[in-house]
């Protein structure tokens, strides 16, 4: 899994199998998957239906294209501001539950300095990330549930009944 495109000063795209809300790491940058799409193969426009079926049998990757995840850089792994994104081609990995805990629990205190940035960008992804933090840091469940309740309240405020 590698970075395939830099979109802006805090967004980039990664090729690979990810889930919306996955926290990922590339070099020293911590990012979250904010959307996923299937990119069409460059060759599919030039092939007929019969050719596609034959080629798919032997070379499925050539016809199917690739799955791309759009990511938002949140902070460094030390929870500091990101000033430079990883380069195109840099390796990417999903942050494990243990890493998630180690990154966010410093000196026995929960730290989520990028939360406001994430809430402004994508409230649904913020909700998913808080749920992952509840699972990884159960001793901070009460505080995280308060944050989650506020997120739910803001989501409901935007819904017209």
Secondary structure, DSSP 4 states (H G I P E B T S, - for coil): -EEEEE-SSSEEEEES---TT-EEEETTEEEEEEEEEEEPPSSGGGS-HHHHHHHHHH-HHHHH-EEEEEEEEEEETTS----SPPPTT-B-EEPPHHHHHHHHEETTEE--TTHHHHHHH-HHHHHHHHHHHHHH-GGGHHHHHHHHHHHHHHHHHT---
